[in-house]
Amino acid sequence: MSAPATVAEKPTGTPTTTIAERTGWDLPGWSMLGVGLALFLGGIAAFALGLAFSVVGLTVVGVVLFVLSLPALMGLTLVQPNQARVLQLLGSSYSGTLRTPGLRWTNPLTYRRAISTRIRNHETGQSKVNDADGNPIEISAIVVWQVADTALASFQVDDYEEFVAVQTESAVRHIAGSYPYDAEGRMSLRENADEITAAMSEEVHARVRSAGVEVIETRINRLAYAPEIAQAMLRRQQAGAVIAARQQIVEGAVGMVEMALSKLEEKHVVELDEERKAAMVSNLLVVLCSDRDTQPVVNTGSLYQ
């Protein structure tokens, strides 16, 4: 018994159709405009003369010329710079795309949809998500994009602008939830902005390429803790800054005390036993590590009295 046939799974993120942009057929528009005007004016003149002199043949010629001028004029289309015209024959099949700017002439039976290929900005709304550590944060991003394949943008999705907006916000939420806001020893949203934006650009591009859209740049526009934990996180950051500053002060004070004892011993200024060294170290550390101005006390007696 033969094994049952299996159905191959369709890879995710790939277009469901094989449609792709191709160059549409067209002609220079100004020459066809001249032909259309000549046929139109010639038809009007012939028809008027036929009626004036009662010449049936001339009247028929006028009607024929007028009818021929209609497709010559209806096929004219204006293509703006950085704009494309998607041709659709009789509203059904894709016939190609016109990208050459200027006045062009194409099949008058085609529907010509204008699609902008200019570079655009899209700013996502401010989203509240949980980062990798579970802390609620607020994030928004700006995506720079443009239409690269007009056929996919026209026929693959209903509204490619709305598609870009939805997929961009989804990608931003996913990236924000994949990394912590702030962390030591690992990649975080605050400290590794360049790496995070690069990963965000790749994910956004992977999500919108099925609509014929190319992502040029993605950058984080706003990044902050949510208001309900902002004060607590601010106090934690301040505490960390105070601890780091104290640590640096202590390291510097120990180095200065060590240098002072070494200089006194090297220059034979005074002979200090272990107890006096301990007292000197204590006094110097108090002076150097204190966050307030010290008040000197003059000892007129002996250390042992």
C-alpha positions in Angstrom: 0.0 0.0 0.0 1.4 3.3 -1.0 2.0 6.0 1.6 -0.6 8.8 1.6 0.4 12.0 -0.2 1.4 14.9 1.9 0.7 18.5 1.2 3.7 20.8 1.2 3.4 23.6 3.6 3.6 27.1 2.2 6.4 29.1 3.7 5.3 32.0 5.9 6.1 35.6 4.8 6.0 34.7 1.0 3.4 36.1 -1.4 0.4 33.9 -2.1 0.5 34.7 -5.8 3.2 34.8 -8.4 2.4 38.3 -9.6 5.3 40.7 -10.0 5.8 44.1 -11.4 6.7 44.3 -15.1 7.0 47.2 -17.6 3.7 48.1 -19.3 3.4 48.9 -23.0 3.2 52.6 -23.8 4.1 55.2 -26.5 5.2 58.8 -26.3 2.2 60.9 -25.3 2.9 64.1 -27.1 2.9 62.5 -30.6 -0.3 60.6 -29.8 -1.8 63.9 -28.6 -1.0 65.5 -31.9 -2.5 62.6 -33.8 -5.7 62.7 -31.6 -6.2 66.4 -32.1 -5.6 66.1 -35.8 -8.2 63.4 -36.1 -10.6 65.3 -33.9 -10.3 68.6 -35.8 -10.3 66.9 -39.1 -13.4 64.9 -38.2 -15.2 68.1 -37.1 -14.2 69.9 -40.3 -15.2 67.1 -42.6 -18.5 66.6 -40.9 -19.3 70.3 -41.1 -18.3 70.5 -44.7 -20.4 67.4 -45.5 -23.4 69.0 -44.0 -22.8 72.3 -45.6 -22.5 70.9 -49.2 -24.8 67.9 -48.7 -21.9 65.4 -49.4 -22.8 62.1 -47.6 -19.3 60.6 -48.1 -17.6 63.6 -46.5 -20.0 63.5 -43.6 -19.2 59.8 -43.1 -15.5 60.5 -43.2 -16.0 63.2 -40.6 -17.8 60.7 -38.3 -15.1 58.1 -38.8 -12.3 60.5 -38.0 -14.1 61.7 -34.9 -14.6 58.2 -33.6 -10.9 57.4 -34.2 -9.8 60.4 -32.3 -11.5 59.1 -29.1 -9.1 56.2 -28.3 -6.2 58.4 -29.3 -7.1 60.9 -26.7 -8.5 58.5 -24.1 -5.2 56.6 -24.0 -3.2 59.6 -22.8 -2.1 59.4 -19.2 0.2 61.7 -17.1 2.9 60.0 -15.0 4.3 62.3 -12.3 7.9 62.0 -11.2 8.4 59.3 -8.5 4.9 58.0 -9.4 3.8 54.8 -11.2 0.7 53.9 -13.1 -0.6 50.4 -12.7 -2.4 49.1 -15.8 -5.3 46.8 -15.5 -7.0 45.6 -18.7 -10.8 45.9 -18.5 -10.6 45.9 -14.7 -9.4 42.2 -14.5 -5.9 41.3 -15.5 -2.6 43.1 -14.7 -1.1 44.6 -17.8 2.1 46.2 -16.4 3.3 49.4 -14.8 4.3 52.7 -16.3 7.2 54.4 -14.5 8.5 56.8 -17.2 7.6 60.3 -16.1 5.7 62.6 -18.6 2.8 62.3 -20.9 2.4 58.7 -22.1 -0.1 56.8 -24.2 -1.2 53.3 -23.6 -4.2 51.0 -24.3 -7.3 53.1 -23.7 -9.2 50.1 -22.4 -6.9 49.8 -19.3 -7.6 51.2 -15.9 -4.6 53.3 -14.8 -4.2 53.4 -11.0 -1.7 55.9 -9.6 0.7 54.7 -6.9 3.3 56.9 -5.3 6.8 55.5 -5.1 8.1 58.4 -3.1 9.8 57.9 0.3 7.4 58.2 3.2 7.5 58.3 7.0 5.2 56.4 9.2 5.1 57.0 12.9 3.6 54.3 15.1 1.3 55.2 17.9 2.6 55.2 21.5 2.3 51.5 22.6 2.5 50.2 26.1 4.1 46.8 26.2 6.1 44.7 28.7 9.8 44.3 28.1 11.7 41.1 28.5 11.9 41.6 32.3 8.1 42.2 32.6 8.4 45.9 33.2 5.7 48.0 31.4 7.2 50.5 29.0 6.0 53.0 26.4 7.6 52.9 22.9 7.0 54.3 19.5 9.0 54.2 16.3 9.4 55.9 12.9 9.6 53.8 9.8 10.9 55.2 6.5 9.6 53.2 3.5 8.6 53.3 -0.1 6.7 51.1 -2.6 9.2 48.9 -4.5 6.8 46.6 -6.4 3.6 48.3 -7.5 2.0 45.0 -8.7 2.2 43.5 -5.2 1.1 46.8 -3.6 -2.0 46.8 -5.8 -3.1 43.2 -5.9 -1.5 41.5 -2.9 -3.3 43.5 -0.2 -6.4 45.6 0.0 -4.7 48.7 1.3 -0.9 48.7 1.4 -0.7 51.8 3.6 -2.9 50.3 6.3 -1.0 47.0 5.9 2.3 48.8 6.6 0.8 50.6 9.6 -0.5 47.4 11.3 2.5 45.3 10.6 4.9 48.0 11.8 3.2 48.4 15.1 3.2 44.6 15.5 6.9 44.4 14.8 7.6 47.3 17.3 5.7 45.5 20.0 7.5 42.2 19.3 10.9 43.8 19.5 10.1 45.8 22.6 9.0 42.6 24.3 12.1 40.7 23.3 14.7 42.9 25.1 14.9 44.5 28.6 14.6 48.2 28.9 17.9 48.5 30.8 20.2 45.7 31.9 23.9 45.0 32.6 25.8 42.4 30.6 23.1 41.9 27.9 21.5 43.8 25.1 18.9 46.3 26.2 16.6 48.8 24.5 18.3 51.9 26.1 21.9 51.0 25.8 21.9 49.2 22.4 19.8 51.5 20.2 21.7 50.8 17.0 21.5 47.0 17.3 17.8 47.2 18.3 16.8 49.5 15.4 18.7 47.2 13.0 16.8 44.2 14.2 13.5 46.2 14.1 14.2 47.2 10.4 14.8 43.6 9.5 11.6 42.4 11.2 9.4 45.2 9.7 10.8 44.5 6.2 10.1 40.8 6.6 6.5 41.6 7.5 5.7 44.1 4.7 7.7 42.8 1.8 4.7 40.6 0.7 3.0 44.0 -0.1 5.8 45.2 -2.3 7.1 47.6 0.3 10.8 48.3 1.0 11.9 49.5 4.4 14.7 52.0 4.2 15.2 52.9 7.9 13.6 52.3 11.3 14.4 54.2 14.5 12.9 54.4 18.0 11.1 57.7 18.5 10.1 57.4 22.2 11.2 55.0 24.9 10.3 55.3 28.5 8.9 53.4 31.5 5.2 53.4 32.0 3.9 56.1 34.4 2.9 53.6 37.1 6.5 52.5 37.6 8.5 55.5 36.3 9.1 56.9 39.8 10.2 53.6 41.2 12.6 53.0 38.3 13.9 56.5 38.7 14.8 55.9 42.3 16.5 52.7 41.4 18.6 54.4 38.8 19.5 57.2 41.3 20.4 54.6 43.9 22.6 52.8 41.4 24.3 56.1 40.5 24.9 56.9 44.1 26.4 53.4 44.7 28.7 53.8 41.7 29.8 57.2 42.8 30.5 56.0 46.3 32.5 53.0 45.0 34.6 55.3 42.9 35.2 57.6 45.9 36.3 54.8 48.1 38.6 53.4 45.5 40.2 56.8 45.1 40.4 57.4 48.9 42.2 54.0 49.5 44.7 54.8 46.8 45.4 58.2 48.3 45.8 56.7 51.8 48.2 54.1 50.4 50.2 56.8 48.6 50.4 59.0 51.8 51.7 56.1 53.9 54.2 55.1 51.2 55.5 58.7 50.9 55.8 59.1 54.7 57.7 55.9 55.0 59.9 56.6 52.0 60.9 60.1 53.1 61.3 59.0 56.8 59.1 61.9 57.9 57.8 60.0 61.0 57.9 56.5 62.4 54.5 55.0 62.7 53.6 51.8 64.4 50.7 49.7 63.4 48.3 51.3 65.8 49.2 54.8 64.6 48.9 53.7 61.0 45.4 52.4 61.7 44.4 55.7 63.3 45.8 57.7 60.4 44.1 55.5 57.8 40.8 55.9 59.7 41.1 59.6 59.8 42.1 60.0 56.2 39.2 57.7 55.0 36.7 59.7 57.1 38.0 63.0 55.5 38.1 61.7 52.0 34.9 59.7 51.9 32.7 62.1 53.8 30.0 63.9 51.9 30.2 66.9 54.2 33.0 69.3 55.1 35.2 67.9 57.9 35.9 69.9 61.1 39.6 69.5 62.1 40.4 68.7 65.7 43.9 69.5 67.1 45.2 66.9 69.5 47.6 68.6 71.9 48.3 65.4 73.9 49.7 62.0 73.1 47.8 59.3 71.1 48.2 57.0 74.1 46.8 59.4 76.7 
